[in-house]
Amino acid sequence: MEEELRRLQRRFSELAARAARQNRYTYTAFLTPAEQDLLLRSARSLEAPATLLGGFEGAERRLACFGDEAALGYPPAPPFAASASLPRRRGSPRTSGTGTFSAR
């Protein structure tokens, strides 16, 4: 467990350094509350500021965004989007991003 925390801390440092070096935002995957706590405890030692972003206010799992809007001149644009999933009607064709497939 201790090694996993050290690995995660190194990843936070790498993402913050990349954000500072390349003048762009970098992001983590969604973090558990324990991972978020580790980030917040180590935020002062990072090369770029970190902000926690979620899909909605009060979300438990959030991603970390490294970078500073004032320095970069534009707001962060997290790499996630909302989607909806609806049940397929019986007999309707299956579709994908590459084409239409017949239902069997």
N, CA, C and O of each residue as an XYZ file, in Angstrom:
416
protein
N       0.830     -1.200      0.000
C       0.000      0.000      0.000
C       0.863      1.248      0.000
O       0.583      2.211     -0.713
N       1.904      1.222      0.796
C       2.802      2.379      0.888
C       3.466      2.665     -0.459
O       3.635      3.823     -0.843
N       3.839      1.606     -1.168
C       4.463      1.776     -2.497
C       3.473      2.380     -3.488
O       3.856      3.203     -4.320
N       2.209      1.983     -3.407
C       1.188      2.530     -4.296
C       0.999      4.028     -4.048
O       0.829      4.792     -4.998
N       1.026      4.453     -2.792
C       0.908      5.877     -2.472
C       2.098      6.660     -3.007
O       1.934      7.770     -3.514
N       3.300      6.087     -2.898
C       4.489      6.756     -3.443
C       4.409      6.864     -4.963
O       4.789      7.880     -5.544
N       3.910      5.804     -5.599
C       3.759      5.820     -7.057
C       2.765      6.904     -7.482
O       3.007      7.630     -8.446
N       1.656      7.008     -6.764
C       0.650      8.019     -7.067
C       1.206      9.423     -6.839
O       0.942     10.329     -7.630
N       1.966      9.607     -5.776
C       2.589     10.907     -5.502
C       3.551     11.287     -6.646
O       3.584     12.440     -7.075
N       4.323     10.320     -7.127
C       5.221     10.586     -8.266
C       4.427     10.970     -9.503
O       4.835     11.856    -10.254
N       3.291     10.307     -9.721
C       2.444     10.629    -10.883
C       1.910     12.051    -10.781
O       1.896     12.775    -11.776
N       1.472     12.462     -9.597
C       1.017     13.841     -9.406
C       2.148     14.811     -9.730
O       1.927     15.813    -10.410
N       3.345     14.525     -9.254
C       4.500     15.396     -9.510
C       4.814     15.466    -10.999
O       5.111     16.542    -11.519
N       4.753     14.327    -11.691
C       5.009     14.295    -13.134
C       3.994     15.126    -13.906
O       4.365     15.896    -14.792
N       2.713     14.976    -13.574
C       1.667     15.735    -14.272
C       1.783     17.231    -14.007
O       1.589     18.036    -14.918
N       2.095     17.611    -12.774
C       2.266     19.029    -12.447
C       3.477     19.599    -13.178
O       3.414     20.717    -13.689
N       4.580     18.848    -13.237
C       5.778     19.314    -13.943
C       5.503     19.456    -15.433
O       5.938     20.429    -16.049
N       4.787     18.503    -16.022
C       4.451     18.588    -17.447
C       3.572     19.801    -17.726
O       3.770     20.493    -18.725
N       2.604     20.063    -16.853
C       1.737     21.232    -17.030
C       2.563     22.518    -16.993
O       2.349     23.412    -17.812
N       3.497     22.619    -16.060
C       4.326     23.817    -15.944
C       5.287     23.939    -17.125
O       5.470     25.031    -17.664
N       5.890     22.849    -17.523
C       6.891     22.847    -18.593
C       6.272     23.105    -19.964
O       6.852     23.826    -20.776
N       5.101     22.526    -20.231
C       4.482     22.618    -21.549
C       3.402     23.706    -21.641
O       2.782     23.879    -22.690
N       3.182     24.429    -20.550
C       2.169     25.492    -20.518
C       0.810     25.010    -21.030
O       0.203     25.617    -21.912
N       0.358     23.904    -20.450
C      -0.964     23.358    -20.779
C      -1.472     22.581    -19.578
O      -0.709     22.195    -18.693
N      -2.776     22.361    -19.571
C      -3.364     21.580    -18.484
C      -3.043     20.097    -18.669
O      -2.945     19.605    -19.794
N      -2.883     19.401    -17.556
C      -2.806     17.944    -17.558
C      -3.816     17.435    -16.540
O      -4.186     18.147    -15.607
N      -4.258     16.193    -16.729
C      -5.336     15.641    -15.916
C      -5.009     14.220    -15.459
O      -4.248     13.502    -16.107
N      -5.594     13.840    -14.348
C      -5.550     12.454    -13.892
C      -6.837     11.773    -14.335
O      -7.735     12.416    -14.879
N      -6.921     10.489    -14.101
C      -8.198      9.775    -14.195
C      -9.000     10.163    -12.949
O      -8.500     10.898    -12.097
N     -10.230      9.677    -12.837
C     -11.011      9.971    -11.642
C     -10.339      9.353    -10.425
O      -9.916      8.197    -10.452
N     -10.246     10.139     -9.358
C      -9.552      9.739     -8.133
C     -10.541      9.384     -7.035
O     -11.616      9.975     -6.936
N     -10.168      8.419     -6.219
C     -10.970      8.069     -5.045
C     -10.810      9.179     -3.999
O      -9.898      9.997     -4.117
N     -11.665      9.226     -2.993
C     -11.490     10.218     -1.934
C     -10.117     10.131     -1.257
O      -9.543     11.167     -0.919
N      -9.582      8.938     -1.053
C      -8.261      8.787     -0.434
C      -7.164      9.356     -1.335
O      -6.225      9.984     -0.846
N      -7.279      9.141     -2.640
C      -6.295      9.685     -3.584
C      -6.386     11.205     -3.642
O      -5.366     11.885     -3.756
N      -7.598     11.737     -3.566
C      -7.779     13.187     -3.541
C      -7.135     13.783     -2.296
O      -6.512     14.843     -2.360
N      -7.285     13.099     -1.163
C      -6.690     13.554      0.086
C      -5.168     13.607     -0.036
O      -4.545     14.565      0.422
N      -4.567     12.595     -0.642
C      -3.121     12.583     -0.852
C      -2.700     13.769     -1.710
O      -1.702     14.426     -1.413
N      -3.449     14.047     -2.766
C      -3.134     15.186     -3.631
C      -3.205     16.496     -2.853
O      -2.296     17.321     -2.943
N      -4.267     16.689     -2.100
C      -4.433     17.935     -1.356
C      -3.339     18.126     -0.304
O      -2.897     19.250     -0.065
N      -2.903     17.037      0.320
C      -1.833     17.123      1.309
C      -0.483     17.467      0.684
O       0.374     18.053      1.346
N      -0.288     17.108     -0.584
C       1.009     17.349     -1.229
C       0.984     18.505     -2.215
O       1.985     18.747     -2.890
N      -0.118     19.219     -2.321
C      -0.285     20.253     -3.348
C       0.775     21.352     -3.285
O       1.173     21.874     -4.327
N       1.232     21.708     -2.111
C       2.208     22.799     -1.986
C       3.564     22.460     -2.586
O       4.320     23.358     -2.955
N       3.878     21.179     -2.685
C       5.184     20.771     -3.211
C       5.181     20.583     -4.730
O       6.222     20.257     -5.301
N       4.053     20.778     -5.393
C       3.949     20.552     -6.831
C       4.337     21.797     -7.618
O       4.211     22.916     -7.122
N       4.815     21.599     -8.859
C       5.256     22.710     -9.705
C       4.111     23.528    -10.292
O       4.321     24.673    -10.692
N       2.916     22.971    -10.353
C       1.748     23.675    -10.887
C       0.586     23.458     -9.925
O       0.512     22.421     -9.264
N      -0.323     24.429     -9.841
C      -1.480     24.260     -8.964
C      -2.364     23.097     -9.426
O      -2.426     22.780    -10.614
N      -3.030     22.482     -8.482
C      -3.948     21.379     -8.778
C      -5.345     21.752     -8.318
O      -5.528     22.324     -7.244
N      -6.323     21.423     -9.141
C      -7.727     21.652     -8.836
C      -8.473     20.337     -9.024
O      -8.194     19.593     -9.963
N      -9.413     20.050     -8.142
C     -10.236     18.844     -8.285
C     -11.527     19.202     -9.007
O     -12.228     20.135     -8.616
N     -11.834     18.457    -10.060
C     -13.031     18.693    -10.863
C     -13.861     17.423    -10.905
O     -13.320     16.320    -10.981
N     -15.174     17.580    -10.855
C     -16.064     16.419    -10.938
C     -17.119     16.636    -12.001
O     -17.236     17.726    -12.561
N     -17.871     15.615    -12.271
C     -18.931     15.725    -13.259
C     -20.080     16.583    -12.764
O     -20.837     17.127    -13.567
N     -20.223     16.714    -11.439
C     -21.275     17.534    -10.856
C     -20.830     17.978     -9.471
O     -19.916     17.395     -8.887
N     -21.472     18.998     -8.956
C     -21.149     19.522     -7.626
C     -21.356     18.436     -6.586
O     -22.413     17.806     -6.545
N     -20.362     18.213     -5.751
C     -20.459     17.222     -4.695
C     -20.128     15.800     -5.124
O     -20.353     14.860     -4.362
N     -19.597     15.626     -6.329
C     -19.236     14.280     -6.801
C     -18.148     13.694     -5.904
O     -17.220     14.400     -5.507
N     -18.260     12.422     -5.590
C     -17.270     11.777     -4.727
C     -15.964     11.544     -5.460
O     -14.894     11.859     -4.940
N     -16.042     10.996     -6.659
C     -14.831     10.752     -7.451
C     -14.634     11.948     -8.378
O     -15.528     12.323     -9.137
N     -13.448     12.533     -8.297
C     -13.136     13.701     -9.119
C     -11.777     13.498     -9.771
O     -10.976     12.677     -9.324
N     -11.531     14.247    -10.820
C     -10.218     14.188    -11.440
C      -9.428     15.418    -11.038
O     -10.000     16.447    -10.677
N      -8.118     15.304    -11.102
C      -7.245     16.426    -10.780
C      -6.822     17.098    -12.067
O      -6.480     16.437    -13.047
N      -6.848     18.408    -12.054
C      -6.413     19.228    -13.170
C      -5.205     20.022    -12.690
O      -5.287     20.734    -11.690
N      -4.081     19.902    -13.399
C      -2.867     20.631    -13.047
C      -2.683     21.767    -14.040
O      -2.730     21.552    -15.251
N      -2.476     22.967    -13.535
C      -2.298     24.153    -14.368
C      -3.028     25.322    -13.749
O      -3.884     25.151    -12.881
N      -2.677     26.526    -14.209
C      -3.218     27.751    -13.637
C      -3.888     28.581    -14.729
O      -3.233     29.006    -15.681
N      -5.181     28.809    -14.591
C      -5.940     29.563    -15.589
C      -5.353     30.953    -15.803
O      -5.295     31.423    -16.940
N      -4.918     31.619    -14.740
C      -4.350     32.962    -14.879
C      -3.067     32.932    -15.715
O      -2.836     33.830    -16.525
N      -2.249     31.924    -15.528
C      -0.995     31.815    -16.278
C      -1.220     31.340    -17.708
O      -0.537     31.794    -18.626
N      -2.176     30.427    -17.905
C      -2.404     29.862    -19.231
C      -3.314     30.721    -20.096
O      -3.235     30.665    -21.323
N      -4.173     31.509    -19.475
C      -5.035     32.404    -20.224
C      -6.324     31.795    -20.736
O      -7.036     32.433    -21.510
N      -6.637     30.598    -20.331
C      -7.895     29.957    -20.722
C      -8.302     28.967    -19.630
O      -7.453     28.459    -18.897
N      -9.609     28.698    -19.528
C     -10.069     27.790    -18.469
C      -9.784     26.332    -18.831
O      -9.623     26.003    -20.007
N      -9.722     25.462    -17.829
C      -9.524     24.037    -18.119
C     -10.733     23.455    -18.839
O     -11.865     23.890    -18.627
N     -10.483     22.478    -19.683
C     -11.544     21.763    -20.394
C     -11.329     20.275    -20.129
O     -10.662     19.600    -20.913
N     -11.882     19.758    -19.041
C     -11.645     18.358    -18.672
C     -11.991     17.399    -19.806
O     -12.936     17.636    -20.559
N     -11.235     16.332    -19.925
C     -11.433     15.386    -21.023
C     -12.541     14.368    -20.757
O     -12.315     13.163    -20.869
N     -13.724     14.840    -20.407
C     -14.855     13.935    -20.248
C     -16.099     14.637    -20.734
O     -16.164     15.866    -20.757
N     -17.076     13.859    -21.118
C     -18.340     14.405    -21.603
C     -19.473     13.563    -21.055
O     -19.302     12.385    -20.743
N     -20.617     14.181    -20.946
C     -21.800     13.450    -20.482
C     -22.357     12.610    -21.622
O     -22.282     13.005    -22.785
N     -22.901     11.480    -21.293
C     -23.539     10.644    -22.301
C     -24.764      9.987    -21.682
O     -24.895      9.904    -20.461
N     -25.629      9.536    -22.523
C     -26.832      8.854    -22.057
C     -26.888      7.490    -22.720
O     -26.434      7.317    -23.851
N     -27.437      6.543    -22.020
C     -27.595      5.196    -22.558
C     -29.056      4.809    -22.447
O     -29.640      4.822    -21.364
N     -29.628      4.468    -23.575
C     -31.028      4.067    -23.601
C     -31.135      2.614    -24.037
O     -30.316      2.152    -24.831
N     -32.120      1.888    -23.541
C     -32.265      0.496    -23.981
C     -32.631      0.440    -25.465
O     -33.370      1.287    -25.968
N     -32.112     -0.551    -26.141
C     -32.385     -0.734    -27.556
C     -33.751     -1.397    -27.712
O     -34.081     -2.338    -26.990
N     -34.529     -0.903    -28.649
C     -35.832     -1.528    -28.907
C     -35.621     -2.849    -29.619
O     -34.731     -2.978    -30.459
N     -36.414     -3.792    -29.292
C     -36.314     -5.125    -29.913
C     -36.507     -4.993    -31.430
O     -37.480     -4.401    -31.896
N     -35.565     -5.553    -32.181
C     -35.665     -5.533    -33.640
C     -35.022     -4.322    -34.291
O     -34.896     -4.285    -35.515
N     -34.607     -3.322    -33.505
C     -33.961     -2.154    -34.115
C     -32.493     -2.477    -34.391
O     -31.909     -3.310    -33.697
N     -31.886     -1.835    -35.389
C     -30.492     -2.142    -35.725
C     -29.531     -1.643    -34.651
O     -29.793     -0.650    -33.973
N     -28.419     -2.350    -34.511
C     -27.354     -1.919    -33.610
C     -26.483     -0.947    -34.380
O     -26.234     -1.133    -35.571
N     -26.025      0.079    -33.706
C     -25.158      1.042    -34.380
C     -23.869      1.205    -33.604
O     -23.802      0.920    -32.408
N     -22.865      1.661    -34.291
C     -21.590      1.990    -33.640
C     -21.067      3.228    -34.337
O     -21.693      3.737    -35.267
N     -19.935      3.707    -33.896
C     -19.337      4.894    -34.502
C     -18.858      4.634    -35.910
O     -18.577      5.585    -36.639
N     -18.753      3.376    -36.327
C     -18.214      3.069    -37.651
C     -19.267      2.596    -38.635
O     -18.950      2.408    -39.809
N     -20.486      2.399    -38.214
C     -21.504      1.947    -39.157
C     -22.700      1.339    -38.462
O     -22.809      1.403    -37.237
N     -23.595      0.751    -39.227
C     -24.802      0.122    -38.704
C     -24.689     -1.382    -38.862
O     -24.238     -1.873    -39.897
N     -25.098     -2.107    -37.843
C     -25.041     -3.552    -37.854
C     -26.445     -4.076    -37.637
O     -27.207     -3.504    -36.857
N     -26.788     -5.133    -38.301
C     -28.152     -5.672    -38.155
C     -28.256     -6.474    -36.855
O     -27.306     -7.129    -36.425
N     -29.425     -6.399    -36.257
C     -29.699     -7.166    -35.033
C     -30.024     -8.590    -35.409
O     -30.684     -8.821    -36.422
N     -29.583     -9.544    -34.632
C     -29.873    -10.957    -34.888
C     -30.607    -11.552    -33.734
O     -30.942    -12.736    -33.759
